[in-house]
Amino acid sequence: MKKVKVLIVDDSATMRALIASAISADPELEVVGEAGDPYEAREAIKALNPDVVTLDVEMPKMTGLEFLEKVMRLRPTPVIMVSTLTKRGADETIRALEIGAIDCIEKPRPGNEHNFEELPFKVKIAASAKARSRAFDRTSASKSASDAAARDVAYVPDGRVVAIGASTGGVEALIEVLSHFPPNCPPTVITQHMPQSFTQSFAQRLDRLCAASVQQASNGSRLQVGHVYLAPGGNAHLEVLGNGGDYRCRLRVSDRVNGHCPSVDVLFNSVVKTCGPNAVGVILTGMGRDGAAGLRAMRDVGCKTFGQNEASSIVYGMPKAAMELGAVQTQLSLERIGSAIISETSAG
């Protein structure tokens, strides 16, 4: 079996050694080279043609973001960002995922020394993902948000809750979907598989880009029109509780489900129990099957369900599993899903 070739880019020799050790422990992966700065990395990519690159967010001579933009424009390659646990590191990692990075991982730190144990799995996912330039067009985003704001005059939400699940590739996907939401969008809950240190920055980024108000979900938050609630990463699942239209977020500390915490299936199943048919379910790009069974349960109780199509998915895993299970009523390209949700939930 052909091994996945990996290039490690980091200015720290110690960090390069830690990454190499984690990757080399998997017999399906091979470290073919290392680089200490973006200029060395550029030459190494040309010479070694790696399948996947791990890239430090903070680099000398040229930032990781600047280098990533050049790679995605000139030679799209699957990239995993390796980030320190800082506000700046988290913010830049979110931008990197918008630009075209496939995934991200935190550098080991006290209390989380074994964080690189997930790296081989992430490398394999990245190797099978679609690498393409996704440099986010702020002008386009502003226009979408402006158009969404203009629709506020005509749009009246019909009382349904929207539940969305996403994983690998979800940063780009969620920005695209939510950019079509008006300021008075339906109450929306989202589970995106993402490390704990990045979800707050992602929620803030979404809030700046979208017409709706986006926040990281907190325990007991009341679901309101015009608000979007993003599950925090960590050890708690996001659920929806309540009755009679008075719905609230609950963060329930529990074990992983389908290998994830928070889990999309847990969110969707809670929506079934709490909202019945009074909801819309959406499953976006991602690896694995998380969310497929929960979306099927939503469809079975009468909810409208949407799935992202293969052509627009970075990883067509979760949407494919949902399709095969009969959970998806309507499959659409990414750029059509946001508008379809708004049309579906309009009381007009």
N, C-alpha and C positions, 0 to 999 in steps of 0.2 A: 504494500500500500504506500502511495506517495505521501511523504510527510508535508505538513504545512510549514512553509519557510517564514521565519519571523526575523525582522530587523528591530533592534532595540535602540531607541534614541533618548538619551538622558545625559545631562552634563555631569552627573555624579557616578563615579566608577563603582561605588558601593551599591547604589540603587540599580545600576546595570547588572551587577552580579546577582542581586536578589531577584530581579526579574528573570534573568537567564536561568537561575536555579529552579524557579517555579515552572517555567516553560519546559525546560529540559527534562523535568520529572515525568512528563507525558510522552510516551513513545510515539505518538502521532504527530508531535511537533518537533521542529528543529530550529535552533537559533543559528542563522546564517551570517549574522554580522551585528556589530555595535557601532554607534556613533555618538560623539560627545557634544556635537553642536549641529545646527541645521545645515551648514555647508558640507560637513562630513556626511550627513544623512542624505543630502541630495546626490552626492557621488555614489554612495552605497546603494541607493535605490536604483540608480542607473545600472550599476555593475551586477547587483545581486538579484534584482527583480523579485523582491519578497512578496509573499501572499498577504502578509499582515505586518503593519508597523505599530509598535508601541511608542507613544510620543509624550514626552514630558510637557506639561502645560507651560512651565516657566523655564525658558531656555536662554543662554547667552547669545549675543550677536543678532539674534532674530527671535521674536517670541514664538511659542508653539503655535499660536493662532495664525501669525503671519506665514509661517512655514506650511501649516495645514492648508491655508488658502491657495498657496502656490502648488502644492501637491494635487489638490482636488481640481485645480484648473488645468494643469499640464499633464498629470499622470494619475488619474483617480485610483487610489489604493485603499483598501480597508485599513482604518486607523483606530486604535484604542488609545484614548487619552489617559495618562497617569497623572493624578492630581494630588497636591497636598491638601490637608484639611484646613483651608483658610477661606474667608469670604471671597477674596480675589480669585483663589484657585477654583472655587465652585462656580463663580460667575463666568470665568473664562472657559471652564469645561462645558457649561451650557451653551455658550456661543460656539464652541468647537463642534458640538453635536448638531447645531443648526447648520454649520458650514459644510459638514460632510463626514465627521467622525462617526463610526458605527456604535461605539460604546465607550464607557469610562470606568475607571477603577481608582479607589483611593490608595495612596501609598501607606504602607504599614505605619502604625503609630502605637504608643503605649496603650494597652487595653485592646488593641486590634492588630496584634503582631502577625496574625495569620491571614490577613486580608488577601494576599496574593494567591490563596488556595483556589479562588474562583477564576484566576487569570487564564489557565489553560482552556476552560470551558468557554470563556468570552472570546478567546482567540479563535477557537473552532467556529463559533457562531459568525464572527467577523469574516472568516475565510469564505463562508458560504453566502454572505450577504452581498447585496448590490452596492458597490462603491460608485458613487457619482457625486459630482459637484452639486451641493445644495446651498450655495452661498445665499443667505436669506436677503431678499430684496426689501429693504426698509420702506422704499417708496411704494412697492406693491402692498406691503403690510398696512401702511398708513391708508392707502386707498381702500383696501378691504375693510379696515376699521371704520373709515369715513362712510363707506357704502352701508355698512352694518348700522352705523349711527343714524343714517338717513332713513333706514327701514324701521327705526323705532316708531315713527309716526304711524305706520300702517300695521306693525306687528303687535298682536296681543297674545300672550302665552295662554295656552288652554288648560294649565294646571298640572300638566304632566312633568315628571322628573326625568332628566336625561342621565344615563349612566354609561361611562366610557371606560374601556380597558385598552391598554397599550403596553408595549415593551420595547424591544430593540427597534430603533427608528422612530420612536414615539415623540421625541422632542419636535422634530420637523412636522410630524403628522398632527400633533395637537395644536401647534401654532397655526397651521393651515386651517384646521377645522374651526378653532375658536375665533379666528380672524373674521369669520362670516357671522358670528353671533352679534346681535344688537345689544345695546346697554341693558335692555329689559328681557334678556334671554331667559329661557326656562332654567329653574334651579338645576345645576349640573354637578355631578360627582364623578371624580376620575381616579382610577388606580393606574399608575404608571410605574412599572418596575424600574427602580432607580435607588442607588445608595442613599442612606439617610442624610448625608452631608450636602446633597445636591438638590433635594426637593424644595427647600425654602427658596433658594436662588431661582429655581425653575418657575415656581409660582410667581415670584416677583417679576421675572422676565415676561411671563404671559400677561400679567396685569398691565405692564407697560405697553405691550404690543396690541392688546385687544380692547374693544369697546366695553366689554363686560368687566366686572370686578372679579379678579382671581385671587384666591388666597389658599394658603396651606390649611387643610382641614384641622379643626381642633375639636376635642371631645365636647359634645353638647351644642355645637354650632347649629343654629336653626337654618334650614334650607330656605333661601329667599330668591325671589325673581331678581334677575340681573347679577346673580352671584355664581361663581364656579369654585368648587372645593376640591383641591388636590390632596390625595392621601400622602401623608408624610412617610418617608422611608423609615425602616427600623424594624421593630418587633411587634407592631400593632396592625391589625386589619381595619380598613375603613368600612363601616356598615351604615345603613340608613334605618333609623327607627322612627316610630311615631304612628299616628293614625289621623284620619279625617283631614288629610292635607297638611297637618302640622308635623312636618318631618324634620329630623335632626341627625347630625353626624354622630356616630359613636366610633371611638378608637378602642378596639378590643385586643388586648395583649394576648397572643396565642402563638402556637407553633406555625411553621410554614405550611402552606397548602399548595400542592402542585410545585413544590420547591420554592415558593415565593411568600414573602410577607412584606408588604400587603399583597393579597391575592385578588385577582379580578373575579374569580369564581365566588369568593366570599362576598364581595361587593354586590355582584349580580343577584346572588341568592337572597341577600338581605333585602334587596329591592323587590324581589318577588313576594317575600313574606309581608313586607310593609306596605308596598304600593299596589300590589296586584297588577292589573292591566294598565294602571295609571302611570306608565313609564315608557321610555324609549331606550333600547340598548344598542350600543355601538362597540364593535371590536376592530382594533386597528393593528398595524404591523407589529410583529413580535415572534420570538421563537417559542415553540412548545404548544401546549394545549390549554394553558390557563385561560379561563373565561368561556371556553366552548360549551361546557355543560351548563354553566350559569346562564349563558345567553339562550341556550335551548329552553331552559326553565322559564326564562322571561317570555320567549315566544309562545310557549305552551299555555301561559296564563292570559295571553292576548296582547302582549306588548308588541309594538313595532320594533323590528331589529334591522340594523345595517351592518355590513362588513366591508372592509377595504379590499379592493381587488388585487390580484397578484402583480399586475404591471406596475402599480404605484407603491407597492410594499417593499420596504428595504429587506424585510424577512417575511415571507409568506408562510408563517407557521401557525400562529393563533387564528388568523382569519380563515386559513385553509381547514384547520381542525373544526372550526365552527361551521363552515360550509358543509363539510363531510357529515357532520352530525345533524344537519338540517336546521341549524339554529339561525341562519341568516335568511331573512326574507328578501332583502334587496342588497345586492353587491354593487358598489360604486367606486370610481376612482377617487383618490384622496381629495382632489380639488372640488368635487361635487358633494362630499358628505356633509360639510357644514351647512350649506344652503338647504340640503335635503332635510336635515334635522329641524331647521327653522320652519320650513314649509310644513313639515309633518306636525309640528307642535303649535301651529297658528290657530287661534280661535276664529279667525276671520274666514 
